[in-house]
Amino acid sequence: MLTAIITYSILLKTAWNQINAKPTTDTIVQWSIFVLIFLPIAVGLVLFGWLAMKGDYDRLPVSSEEMKDQV
């Protein structure tokens, strides 16, 4: 969970530095796409980490019969 937040903040910092170093349209579009594509990935990793810390993955079903009981 924390790794996703740190990694995404590094990506944002790198994008900011690259755009400031060369503020052309190509650079802005390229880094904006990187940031937008990796945002849902980072959110998913944060959500997965939060659920794992909460204990939702401690007991997973072994068979499909156990899945029918939970629904």
mmJSON file of the N, C-alpha and C atoms, coordinates in Angstrom:
{"data_MODEL":{"atom_site":{
"group_PDB":["ATOM","ATOM","ATOM","ATOM","ATOM","ATOM","ATOM","ATOM","ATOM","ATOM","ATOM","ATOM","ATOM","ATOM","ATOM","ATOM","ATOM","ATOM","ATOM","ATOM","ATOM","ATOM","ATOM","ATOM","ATOM","ATOM","ATOM","ATOM","ATOM","ATOM","ATOM","ATOM","ATOM","ATOM","ATOM","ATOM","ATOM","ATOM","ATOM","ATOM","ATOM","ATOM","ATOM","ATOM","ATOM","ATOM","ATOM","ATOM","ATOM","ATOM","ATOM","ATOM","ATOM","ATOM","ATOM","ATOM","ATOM","ATOM","ATOM","ATOM","ATOM","ATOM","ATOM","ATOM","ATOM","ATOM","ATOM","ATOM","ATOM","ATOM","ATOM","ATOM","ATOM","ATOM","ATOM","ATOM","ATOM","ATOM","ATOM","ATOM","ATOM","ATOM","ATOM","ATOM","ATOM","ATOM","ATOM","ATOM","ATOM","ATOM","ATOM","ATOM","ATOM","ATOM","ATOM","ATOM","ATOM","ATOM","ATOM","ATOM","ATOM","ATOM","ATOM","ATOM","ATOM","ATOM","ATOM","ATOM","ATOM","ATOM","ATOM","ATOM","ATOM","ATOM","ATOM","ATOM","ATOM","ATOM","ATOM","ATOM","ATOM","ATOM","ATOM","ATOM","ATOM","ATOM","ATOM","ATOM","ATOM","ATOM","ATOM","ATOM","ATOM","ATOM","ATOM","ATOM","ATOM","ATOM","ATOM","ATOM","ATOM","ATOM","ATOM","ATOM","ATOM","ATOM","ATOM","ATOM","ATOM","ATOM","ATOM","ATOM","ATOM","ATOM","ATOM","ATOM","ATOM","ATOM","ATOM","ATOM","ATOM","ATOM","ATOM","ATOM","ATOM","ATOM","ATOM","ATOM","ATOM","ATOM","ATOM","ATOM","ATOM","ATOM","ATOM","ATOM","ATOM","ATOM","ATOM","ATOM","ATOM","ATOM","ATOM","ATOM","ATOM","ATOM","ATOM","ATOM","ATOM","ATOM","ATOM","ATOM","ATOM","ATOM","ATOM","ATOM","ATOM","ATOM","ATOM","ATOM","ATOM","ATOM","ATOM","ATOM","ATOM","ATOM","ATOM","ATOM","ATOM","ATOM","ATOM","ATOM","ATOM"],
"id":[1,2,3,4,5,6,7,8,9,10,11,12,13,14,15,16,17,18,19,20,21,22,23,24,25,26,27,28,29,30,31,32,33,34,35,36,37,38,39,40,41,42,43,44,45,46,47,48,49,50,51,52,53,54,55,56,57,58,59,60,61,62,63,64,65,66,67,68,69,70,71,72,73,74,75,76,77,78,79,80,81,82,83,84,85,86,87,88,89,90,91,92,93,94,95,96,97,98,99,100,101,102,103,104,105,106,107,108,109,110,111,112,113,114,115,116,117,118,119,120,121,122,123,124,125,126,127,128,129,130,131,132,133,134,135,136,137,138,139,140,141,142,143,144,145,146,147,148,149,150,151,152,153,154,155,156,157,158,159,160,161,162,163,164,165,166,167,168,169,170,171,172,173,174,175,176,177,178,179,180,181,182,183,184,185,186,187,188,189,190,191,192,193,194,195,196,197,198,199,200,201,202,203,204,205,206,207,208,209,210,211,212,213],
"type_symbol":["N","C","C","N","C","C","N","C","C","N","C","C","N","C","C","N","C","C","N","C","C","N","C","C","N","C","C","N","C","C","N","C","C","N","C","C","N","C","C","N","C","C","N","C","C","N","C","C","N","C","C","N","C","C","N","C","C","N","C","C","N","C","C","N","C","C","N","C","C","N","C","C","N","C","C","N","C","C","N","C","C","N","C","C","N","C","C","N","C","C","N","C","C","N","C","C","N","C","C","N","C","C","N","C","C","N","C","C","N","C","C","N","C","C","N","C","C","N","C","C","N","C","C","N","C","C","N","C","C","N","C","C","N","C","C","N","C","C","N","C","C","N","C","C","N","C","C","N","C","C","N","C","C","N","C","C","N","C","C","N","C","C","N","C","C","N","C","C","N","C","C","N","C","C","N","C","C","N","C","C","N","C","C","N","C","C","N","C","C","N","C","C","N","C","C","N","C","C","N","C","C","N","C","C","N","C","C","N","C","C","N","C","C"],
"label_atom_id":["N","CA","C","N","CA","C","N","CA","C","N","CA","C","N","CA","C","N","CA","C","N","CA","C","N","CA","C","N","CA","C","N","CA","C","N","CA","C","N","CA","C","N","CA","C","N","CA","C","N","CA","C","N","CA","C","N","CA","C","N","CA","C","N","CA","C","N","CA","C","N","CA","C","N","CA","C","N","CA","C","N","CA","C","N","CA","C","N","CA","C","N","CA","C","N","CA","C","N","CA","C","N","CA","C","N","CA","C","N","CA","C","N","CA","C","N","CA","C","N","CA","C","N","CA","C","N","CA","C","N","CA","C","N","CA","C","N","CA","C","N","CA","C","N","CA","C","N","CA","C","N","CA","C","N","CA","C","N","CA","C","N","CA","C","N","CA","C","N","CA","C","N","CA","C","N","CA","C","N","CA","C","N","CA","C","N","CA","C","N","CA","C","N","CA","C","N","CA","C","N","CA","C","N","CA","C","N","CA","C","N","CA","C","N","CA","C","N","CA","C","N","CA","C","N","CA","C","N","CA","C","N","CA","C","N","CA","C","N","CA","C","N","CA","C","N","CA","C"],
"label_alt_id":[null,null,null,null,null,null,null,null,null,null,null,null,null,null,null,null,null,null,null,null,null,null,null,null,null,null,null,null,null,null,null,null,null,null,null,null,null,null,null,null,null,null,null,null,null,null,null,null,null,null,null,null,null,null,null,null,null,null,null,null,null,null,null,null,null,null,null,null,null,null,null,null,null,null,null,null,null,null,null,null,null,null,null,null,null,null,null,null,null,null,null,null,null,null,null,null,null,null,null,null,null,null,null,null,null,null,null,null,null,null,null,null,null,null,null,null,null,null,null,null,null,null,null,null,null,null,null,null,null,null,null,null,null,null,null,null,null,null,null,null,null,null,null,null,null,null,null,null,null,null,null,null,null,null,null,null,null,null,null,null,null,null,null,null,null,null,null,null,null,null,null,null,null,null,null,null,null,null,null,null,null,null,null,null,null,null,null,null,null,null,null,null,null,null,null,null,null,null,null,null,null,null,null,null,null,null,null,null,null,null,null,null,null],
"label_comp_id":["MET","MET","MET","LEU","LEU","LEU","THR","THR","THR","ALA","ALA","ALA","ILE","ILE","ILE","ILE","ILE","ILE","THR","THR","THR","TYR","TYR","TYR","SER","SER","SER","ILE","ILE","ILE","LEU","LEU","LEU","LEU","LEU","LEU","LYS","LYS","LYS","THR","THR","THR","ALA","ALA","ALA","TRP","TRP","TRP","ASN","ASN","ASN","GLN","GLN","GLN","ILE","ILE","ILE","ASN","ASN","ASN","ALA","ALA","ALA","LYS","LYS","LYS","PRO","PRO","PRO","THR","THR","THR","THR","THR","THR","ASP","ASP","ASP","THR","THR","THR","ILE","ILE","ILE","VAL","VAL","VAL","GLN","GLN","GLN","TRP","TRP","TRP","SER","SER","SER","ILE","ILE","ILE","PHE","PHE","PHE","VAL","VAL","VAL","LEU","LEU","LEU","ILE","ILE","ILE","PHE","PHE","PHE","LEU","LEU","LEU","PRO","PRO","PRO","ILE","ILE","ILE","ALA","ALA","ALA","VAL","VAL","VAL","GLY","GLY","GLY","LEU","LEU","LEU","VAL","VAL","VAL","LEU","LEU","LEU","PHE","PHE","PHE","GLY","GLY","GLY","TRP","TRP","TRP","LEU","LEU","LEU","ALA","ALA","ALA","MET","MET","MET","LYS","LYS","LYS","GLY","GLY","GLY","ASP","ASP","ASP","TYR","TYR","TYR","ASP","ASP","ASP","ARG","ARG","ARG","LEU","LEU","LEU","PRO","PRO","PRO","VAL","VAL","VAL","SER","SER","SER","SER","SER","SER","GLU","GLU","GLU","GLU","GLU","GLU","MET","MET","MET","LYS","LYS","LYS","ASP","ASP","ASP","GLN","GLN","GLN","VAL","VAL","VAL"],
"label_asym_id":["A","A","A","A","A","A","A","A","A","A","A","A","A","A","A","A","A","A","A","A","A","A","A","A","A","A","A","A","A","A","A","A","A","A","A","A","A","A","A","A","A","A","A","A","A","A","A","A","A","A","A","A","A","A","A","A","A","A","A","A","A","A","A","A","A","A","A","A","A","A","A","A","A","A","A","A","A","A","A","A","A","A","A","A","A","A","A","A","A","A","A","A","A","A","A","A","A","A","A","A","A","A","A","A","A","A","A","A","A","A","A","A","A","A","A","A","A","A","A","A","A","A","A","A","A","A","A","A","A","A","A","A","A","A","A","A","A","A","A","A","A","A","A","A","A","A","A","A","A","A","A","A","A","A","A","A","A","A","A","A","A","A","A","A","A","A","A","A","A","A","A","A","A","A","A","A","A","A","A","A","A","A","A","A","A","A","A","A","A","A","A","A","A","A","A","A","A","A","A","A","A","A","A","A","A","A","A","A","A","A","A","A","A"],
"label_entity_id":["1","1","1","1","1","1","1","1","1","1","1","1","1","1","1","1","1","1","1","1","1","1","1","1","1","1","1","1","1","1","1","1","1","1","1","1","1","1","1","1","1","1","1","1","1","1","1","1","1","1","1","1","1","1","1","1","1","1","1","1","1","1","1","1","1","1","1","1","1","1","1","1","1","1","1","1","1","1","1","1","1","1","1","1","1","1","1","1","1","1","1","1","1","1","1","1","1","1","1","1","1","1","1","1","1","1","1","1","1","1","1","1","1","1","1","1","1","1","1","1","1","1","1","1","1","1","1","1","1","1","1","1","1","1","1","1","1","1","1","1","1","1","1","1","1","1","1","1","1","1","1","1","1","1","1","1","1","1","1","1","1","1","1","1","1","1","1","1","1","1","1","1","1","1","1","1","1","1","1","1","1","1","1","1","1","1","1","1","1","1","1","1","1","1","1","1","1","1","1","1","1","1","1","1","1","1","1","1","1","1","1","1","1"],
"label_seq_id":[1,1,1,2,2,2,3,3,3,4,4,4,5,5,5,6,6,6,7,7,7,8,8,8,9,9,9,10,10,10,11,11,11,12,12,12,13,13,13,14,14,14,15,15,15,16,16,16,17,17,17,18,18,18,19,19,19,20,20,20,21,21,21,22,22,22,23,23,23,24,24,24,25,25,25,26,26,26,27,27,27,28,28,28,29,29,29,30,30,30,31,31,31,32,32,32,33,33,33,34,34,34,35,35,35,36,36,36,37,37,37,38,38,38,39,39,39,40,40,40,41,41,41,42,42,42,43,43,43,44,44,44,45,45,45,46,46,46,47,47,47,48,48,48,49,49,49,50,50,50,51,51,51,52,52,52,53,53,53,54,54,54,55,55,55,56,56,56,57,57,57,58,58,58,59,59,59,60,60,60,61,61,61,62,62,62,63,63,63,64,64,64,65,65,65,66,66,66,67,67,67,68,68,68,69,69,69,70,70,70,71,71,71],
"pdbx_PDB_ins_code":[null,null,null,null,null,null,null,null,null,null,null,null,null,null,null,null,null,null,null,null,null,null,null,null,null,null,null,null,null,null,null,null,null,null,null,null,null,null,null,null,null,null,null,null,null,null,null,null,null,null,null,null,null,null,null,null,null,null,null,null,null,null,null,null,null,null,null,null,null,null,null,null,null,null,null,null,null,null,null,null,null,null,null,null,null,null,null,null,null,null,null,null,null,null,null,null,null,null,null,null,null,null,null,null,null,null,null,null,null,null,null,null,null,null,null,null,null,null,null,null,null,null,null,null,null,null,null,null,null,null,null,null,null,null,null,null,null,null,null,null,null,null,null,null,null,null,null,null,null,null,null,null,null,null,null,null,null,null,null,null,null,null,null,null,null,null,null,null,null,null,null,null,null,null,null,null,null,null,null,null,null,null,null,null,null,null,null,null,null,null,null,null,null,null,null,null,null,null,null,null,null,null,null,null,null,null,null,null,null,null,null,null,null],
"Cartn_x":[0.825,0.0,0.878,1.796,2.693,3.611,3.989,4.858,4.184,2.896,2.169,2.13,1.921,1.861,3.222,4.267,5.618,6.012,5.723,6.087,5.337,4.064,3.298,3.77,4.153,4.672,6.008,6.827,8.078,7.776,6.769,6.369,5.899,5.106,4.645,5.8,6.74,7.903,8.739,8.948,9.713,9.007,7.692,6.929,7.039,6.905,7.01,8.387,9.436,10.796,11.043,10.567,10.757,9.985,8.789,7.998,8.625,9.141,9.81,11.127,11.828,13.107,12.906,11.837,11.573,10.072,9.568,8.117,7.538,7.707,7.095,5.823,5.029,3.765,3.999,5.029,5.325,5.626,6.434,6.809,5.603,4.806,3.633,2.648,2.388,1.451,1.989,3.268,3.869,3.775,4.185,4.18,2.77,1.871,0.476,-0.145,0.172,-0.336,0.232,1.529,2.128,1.414,1.212,0.595,-0.845,-1.599,-2.997,-3.141,-2.25,-2.346,-1.995,-1.007,-0.587,-1.42,-2.301,-3.157,-4.092,-4.864,-5.723,-4.939,-3.747,-2.909,-2.509,-2.086,-1.691,-2.889,-4.047,-5.244,-5.601,-5.503,-5.781,-4.817,-3.547,-2.571,-2.818,-3.227,-3.559,-4.773,-5.78,-6.984,-6.66,-5.854,-5.45,-4.681,-3.763,-2.998,-3.865,-4.839,-5.743,-6.594,-7.121,-7.926,-7.072,-5.829,-4.944,-4.615,-4.386,-4.102,-5.343,-6.516,-7.765,-8.052,-7.445,-7.608,-8.606,-8.999,-9.983,-9.442,-8.144,-7.556,-6.979,-7.275,-6.75,-7.355,-8.601,-9.278,-9.926,-9.362,-9.908,-10.637,-11.699,-12.419,-11.564,-11.732,-10.955,-11.732,-13.047,-13.867,-14.995,-15.658,-16.769,-17.975,-18.058,-19.149,-19.058,-17.865,-17.699,-18.09,-17.909,-18.312,-19.829,-20.554,-22.017,-22.572,-21.894,-22.351,-22.2,-21.207,-20.93,-21.83,-22.423,-23.247,-24.581],
"Cartn_y":[-1.176,0.0,1.25,1.292,2.441,2.512,1.366,1.327,1.978,1.737,2.338,3.858,4.345,5.791,6.433,5.809,6.35,6.306,5.196,5.056,6.067,6.265,7.233,8.656,8.957,10.297,10.525,9.481,9.593,9.829,9.127,9.335,10.769,11.3,12.682,13.673,13.43,14.319,14.279,13.084,12.942,13.63,13.45,14.104,15.622,16.128,17.576,18.094,17.378,17.807,17.744,16.705,16.573,17.637,17.942,18.975,20.348,20.605,21.885,21.997,20.888,20.917,21.191,20.631,20.79,20.974,22.191,22.414,22.504,21.447,21.4,20.561,20.652,19.914,18.41,17.934,16.497,15.98,16.709,16.287,16.318,17.353,17.468,16.337,16.046,14.975,13.62,13.368,12.083,11.834,12.779,12.574,12.606,13.354,13.335,11.961,11.349,10.002,9.005,9.089,8.198,8.326,9.557,9.805,9.291,9.536,9.107,7.591,6.929,5.477,4.781,5.29,4.627,5.007,5.992,6.359,5.227,4.589,3.493,2.284,2.078,0.98,1.245,2.47,2.829,2.767,3.214,3.155,1.698,0.833,-0.586,-1.227,-0.864,-1.41,-0.91,0.342,0.876,0.146,-0.062,-0.772,-2.21,-2.884,-4.249,-4.3,-3.374,-3.336,-3.057,-2.165,-1.845,-3.06,-3.762,-4.949,-6.066,-6.183,-7.204,-6.899,-5.631,-5.275,-5.451,-5.271,-5.45,-6.923,-7.818,-9.252,-9.927,-9.278,-9.873,-11.072,-11.213,-12.321,-13.412,-13.36,-14.369,-15.744,-15.791,-17.071,-16.984,-17.668,-17.691,-19.004,-19.013,-20.258,-21.238,-22.528,-23.573,-24.173,-24.266,-24.872,-23.923,-24.262,-23.439,-23.567,-24.663,-24.826,-23.769,-23.453,-22.415,-21.057,-20.819,-19.557,-19.388,-20.479,-20.408,-20.11,-20.578,-20.315,-18.853,-18.175,-16.786,-15.807,-16.196,-15.262,-15.103],
"Cartn_z":[0.0,0.0,0.0,0.907,0.992,-0.22,-0.759,-1.929,-3.132,-3.312,-4.427,-4.301,-3.103,-2.883,-3.138,-2.634,-2.824,-4.298,-4.962,-6.373,-7.23,-6.965,-7.743,-7.48,-6.256,-5.98,-6.686,-6.798,-7.556,-9.034,-9.562,-10.95,-11.17,-10.243,-10.371,-10.322,-9.413,-9.3,-10.573,-11.113,-12.347,-13.507,-13.601,-14.666,-14.551,-13.358,-13.127,-13.54,-13.146,-13.487,-14.99,-15.647,-17.088,-17.858,-17.42,-18.097,-17.892,-16.699,-16.458,-17.203,-17.418,-18.129,-19.615,-20.185,-21.615,-21.817,-21.652,-21.692,-23.112,-23.878,-25.204,-25.123,-26.158,-26.186,-26.133,-26.833,-26.839,-25.436,-24.705,-23.357,-22.42,-22.533,-21.663,-21.93,-23.194,-23.543,-23.097,-23.342,-22.975,-21.472,-20.665,-19.215,-18.639,-19.262,-18.811,-19.033,-20.163,-20.434,-19.426,-19.147,-18.142,-16.802,-16.376,-15.07,-15.046,-16.112,-16.147,-16.238,-16.96,-17.096,-15.783,-15.072,-13.841,-12.623,-12.733,-11.605,-11.185,-12.099,-11.643,-11.135,-11.665,-11.179,-9.732,-9.448,-8.083,-7.132,-7.58,-6.735,-6.438,-7.445,-7.235,-6.259,-6.331,-5.39,-3.968,-3.835,-2.511,-1.951,-2.778,-2.34,-1.953,-2.76,-2.438,-1.124,-0.912,0.327,1.537,1.376,2.482,2.849,1.841,2.118,2.724,2.275,2.836,4.298,4.614,6.004,6.877,6.289,7.017,7.288,6.506,6.737,5.822,4.749,3.852,3.08,2.982,2.228,3.133,4.411,5.326,5.064,4.713,4.454,3.086,2.102,0.761,0.53,-0.279,-0.544,-1.328,-1.013,-1.665,-2.83,-2.68,-3.73,-4.123,-5.206,-5.651,-4.721,-3.985,-3.014,-1.914,-1.489,-0.467,-0.995,-2.281,-2.875,-2.873,-3.109,-3.137,-1.748,-0.711,0.646,1.032,0.491,0.857,0.145,-0.965,-1.744,-1.176],
"occupancy":[1.0,1.0,1.0,1.0,1.0,1.0,1.0,1.0,1.0,1.0,1.0,1.0,1.0,1.0,1.0,1.0,1.0,1.0,1.0,1.0,1.0,1.0,1.0,1.0,1.0,1.0,1.0,1.0,1.0,1.0,1.0,1.0,1.0,1.0,1.0,1.0,1.0,1.0,1.0,1.0,1.0,1.0,1.0,1.0,1.0,1.0,1.0,1.0,1.0,1.0,1.0,1.0,1.0,1.0,1.0,1.0,1.0,1.0,1.0,1.0,1.0,1.0,1.0,1.0,1.0,1.0,1.0,1.0,1.0,1.0,1.0,1.0,1.0,1.0,1.0,1.0,1.0,1.0,1.0,1.0,1.0,1.0,1.0,1.0,1.0,1.0,1.0,1.0,1.0,1.0,1.0,1.0,1.0,1.0,1.0,1.0,1.0,1.0,1.0,1.0,1.0,1.0,1.0,1.0,1.0,1.0,1.0,1.0,1.0,1.0,1.0,1.0,1.0,1.0,1.0,1.0,1.0,1.0,1.0,1.0,1.0,1.0,1.0,1.0,1.0,1.0,1.0,1.0,1.0,1.0,1.0,1.0,1.0,1.0,1.0,1.0,1.0,1.0,1.0,1.0,1.0,1.0,1.0,1.0,1.0,1.0,1.0,1.0,1.0,1.0,1.0,1.0,1.0,1.0,1.0,1.0,1.0,1.0,1.0,1.0,1.0,1.0,1.0,1.0,1.0,1.0,1.0,1.0,1.0,1.0,1.0,1.0,1.0,1.0,1.0,1.0,1.0,1.0,1.0,1.0,1.0,1.0,1.0,1.0,1.0,1.0,1.0,1.0,1.0,1.0,1.0,1.0,1.0,1.0,1.0,1.0,1.0,1.0,1.0,1.0,1.0,1.0,1.0,1.0,1.0,1.0,1.0,1.0,1.0,1.0,1.0,1.0,1.0],
"B_iso_or_equiv":[0.0,0.0,0.0,0.0,0.0,0.0,0.0,0.0,0.0,0.0,0.0,0.0,0.0,0.0,0.0,0.0,0.0,0.0,0.0,0.0,0.0,0.0,0.0,0.0,0.0,0.0,0.0,0.0,0.0,0.0,0.0,0.0,0.0,0.0,0.0,0.0,0.0,0.0,0.0,0.0,0.0,0.0,0.0,0.0,0.0,0.0,0.0,0.0,0.0,0.0,0.0,0.0,0.0,0.0,0.0,0.0,0.0,0.0,0.0,0.0,0.0,0.0,0.0,0.0,0.0,0.0,0.0,0.0,0.0,0.0,0.0,0.0,0.0,0.0,0.0,0.0,0.0,0.0,0.0,0.0,0.0,0.0,0.0,0.0,0.0,0.0,0.0,0.0,0.0,0.0,0.0,0.0,0.0,0.0,0.0,0.0,0.0,0.0,0.0,0.0,0.0,0.0,0.0,0.0,0.0,0.0,0.0,0.0,0.0,0.0,0.0,0.0,0.0,0.0,0.0,0.0,0.0,0.0,0.0,0.0,0.0,0.0,0.0,0.0,0.0,0.0,0.0,0.0,0.0,0.0,0.0,0.0,0.0,0.0,0.0,0.0,0.0,0.0,0.0,0.0,0.0,0.0,0.0,0.0,0.0,0.0,0.0,0.0,0.0,0.0,0.0,0.0,0.0,0.0,0.0,0.0,0.0,0.0,0.0,0.0,0.0,0.0,0.0,0.0,0.0,0.0,0.0,0.0,0.0,0.0,0.0,0.0,0.0,0.0,0.0,0.0,0.0,0.0,0.0,0.0,0.0,0.0,0.0,0.0,0.0,0.0,0.0,0.0,0.0,0.0,0.0,0.0,0.0,0.0,0.0,0.0,0.0,0.0,0.0,0.0,0.0,0.0,0.0,0.0,0.0,0.0,0.0,0.0,0.0,0.0,0.0,0.0,0.0],
"pdbx_formal_charge":[null,null,null,null,null,null,null,null,null,null,null,null,null,null,null,null,null,null,null,null,null,null,null,null,null,null,null,null,null,null,null,null,null,null,null,null,null,null,null,null,null,null,null,null,null,null,null,null,null,null,null,null,null,null,null,null,null,null,null,null,null,null,null,null,null,null,null,null,null,null,null,null,null,null,null,null,null,null,null,null,null,null,null,null,null,null,null,null,null,null,null,null,null,null,null,null,null,null,null,null,null,null,null,null,null,null,null,null,null,null,null,null,null,null,null,null,null,null,null,null,null,null,null,null,null,null,null,null,null,null,null,null,null,null,null,null,null,null,null,null,null,null,null,null,null,null,null,null,null,null,null,null,null,null,null,null,null,null,null,null,null,null,null,null,null,null,null,null,null,null,null,null,null,null,null,null,null,null,null,null,null,null,null,null,null,null,null,null,null,null,null,null,null,null,null,null,null,null,null,null,null,null,null,null,null,null,null,null,null,null,null,null,null],
"auth_seq_id":[1,1,1,2,2,2,3,3,3,4,4,4,5,5,5,6,6,6,7,7,7,8,8,8,9,9,9,10,10,10,11,11,11,12,12,12,13,13,13,14,14,14,15,15,15,16,16,16,17,17,17,18,18,18,19,19,19,20,20,20,21,21,21,22,22,22,23,23,23,24,24,24,25,25,25,26,26,26,27,27,27,28,28,28,29,29,29,30,30,30,31,31,31,32,32,32,33,33,33,34,34,34,35,35,35,36,36,36,37,37,37,38,38,38,39,39,39,40,40,40,41,41,41,42,42,42,43,43,43,44,44,44,45,45,45,46,46,46,47,47,47,48,48,48,49,49,49,50,50,50,51,51,51,52,52,52,53,53,53,54,54,54,55,55,55,56,56,56,57,57,57,58,58,58,59,59,59,60,60,60,61,61,61,62,62,62,63,63,63,64,64,64,65,65,65,66,66,66,67,67,67,68,68,68,69,69,69,70,70,70,71,71,71],
"auth_comp_id":["MET","MET","MET","LEU","LEU","LEU","THR","THR","THR","ALA","ALA","ALA","ILE","ILE","ILE","ILE","ILE","ILE","THR","THR","THR","TYR","TYR","TYR","SER","SER","SER","ILE","ILE","ILE","LEU","LEU","LEU","LEU","LEU","LEU","LYS","LYS","LYS","THR","THR","THR","ALA","ALA","ALA","TRP","TRP","TRP","ASN","ASN","ASN","GLN","GLN","GLN","ILE","ILE","ILE","ASN","ASN","ASN","ALA","ALA","ALA","LYS","LYS","LYS","PRO","PRO","PRO","THR","THR","THR","THR","THR","THR","ASP","ASP","ASP","THR","THR","THR","ILE","ILE","ILE","VAL","VAL","VAL","GLN","GLN","GLN","TRP","TRP","TRP","SER","SER","SER","ILE","ILE","ILE","PHE","PHE","PHE","VAL","VAL","VAL","LEU","LEU","LEU","ILE","ILE","ILE","PHE","PHE","PHE","LEU","LEU","LEU","PRO","PRO","PRO","ILE","ILE","ILE","ALA","ALA","ALA","VAL","VAL","VAL","GLY","GLY","GLY","LEU","LEU","LEU","VAL","VAL","VAL","LEU","LEU","LEU","PHE","PHE","PHE","GLY","GLY","GLY","TRP","TRP","TRP","LEU","LEU","LEU","ALA","ALA","ALA","MET","MET","MET","LYS","LYS","LYS","GLY","GLY","GLY","ASP","ASP","ASP","TYR","TYR","TYR","ASP","ASP","ASP","ARG","ARG","ARG","LEU","LEU","LEU","PRO","PRO","PRO","VAL","VAL","VAL","SER","SER","SER","SER","SER","SER","GLU","GLU","GLU","GLU","GLU","GLU","MET","MET","MET","LYS","LYS","LYS","ASP","ASP","ASP","GLN","GLN","GLN","VAL","VAL","VAL"],
"auth_asym_id":["A","A","A","A","A","A","A","A","A","A","A","A","A","A","A","A","A","A","A","A","A","A","A","A","A","A","A","A","A","A","A","A","A","A","A","A","A","A","A","A","A","A","A","A","A","A","A","A","A","A","A","A","A","A","A","A","A","A","A","A","A","A","A","A","A","A","A","A","A","A","A","A","A","A","A","A","A","A","A","A","A","A","A","A","A","A","A","A","A","A","A","A","A","A","A","A","A","A","A","A","A","A","A","A","A","A","A","A","A","A","A","A","A","A","A","A","A","A","A","A","A","A","A","A","A","A","A","A","A","A","A","A","A","A","A","A","A","A","A","A","A","A","A","A","A","A","A","A","A","A","A","A","A","A","A","A","A","A","A","A","A","A","A","A","A","A","A","A","A","A","A","A","A","A","A","A","A","A","A","A","A","A","A","A","A","A","A","A","A","A","A","A","A","A","A","A","A","A","A","A","A","A","A","A","A","A","A","A","A","A","A","A","A"],
"auth_atom_id":["N","CA","C","N","CA","C","N","CA","C","N","CA","C","N","CA","C","N","CA","C","N","CA","C","N","CA","C","N","CA","C","N","CA","C","N","CA","C","N","CA","C","N","CA","C","N","CA","C","N","CA","C","N","CA","C","N","CA","C","N","CA","C","N","CA","C","N","CA","C","N","CA","C","N","CA","C","N","CA","C","N","CA","C","N","CA","C","N","CA","C","N","CA","C","N","CA","C","N","CA","C","N","CA","C","N","CA","C","N","CA","C","N","CA","C","N","CA","C","N","CA","C","N","CA","C","N","CA","C","N","CA","C","N","CA","C","N","CA","C","N","CA","C","N","CA","C","N","CA","C","N","CA","C","N","CA","C","N","CA","C","N","CA","C","N","CA","C","N","CA","C","N","CA","C","N","CA","C","N","CA","C","N","CA","C","N","CA","C","N","CA","C","N","CA","C","N","CA","C","N","CA","C","N","CA","C","N","CA","C","N","CA","C","N","CA","C","N","CA","C","N","CA","C","N","CA","C","N","CA","C","N","CA","C","N","CA","C","N","CA","C","N","CA","C","N","CA","C"],
"pdbx_PDB_model_num":[1,1,1,1,1,1,1,1,1,1,1,1,1,1,1,1,1,1,1,1,1,1,1,1,1,1,1,1,1,1,1,1,1,1,1,1,1,1,1,1,1,1,1,1,1,1,1,1,1,1,1,1,1,1,1,1,1,1,1,1,1,1,1,1,1,1,1,1,1,1,1,1,1,1,1,1,1,1,1,1,1,1,1,1,1,1,1,1,1,1,1,1,1,1,1,1,1,1,1,1,1,1,1,1,1,1,1,1,1,1,1,1,1,1,1,1,1,1,1,1,1,1,1,1,1,1,1,1,1,1,1,1,1,1,1,1,1,1,1,1,1,1,1,1,1,1,1,1,1,1,1,1,1,1,1,1,1,1,1,1,1,1,1,1,1,1,1,1,1,1,1,1,1,1,1,1,1,1,1,1,1,1,1,1,1,1,1,1,1,1,1,1,1,1,1,1,1,1,1,1,1,1,1,1,1,1,1,1,1,1,1,1,1]
}}}
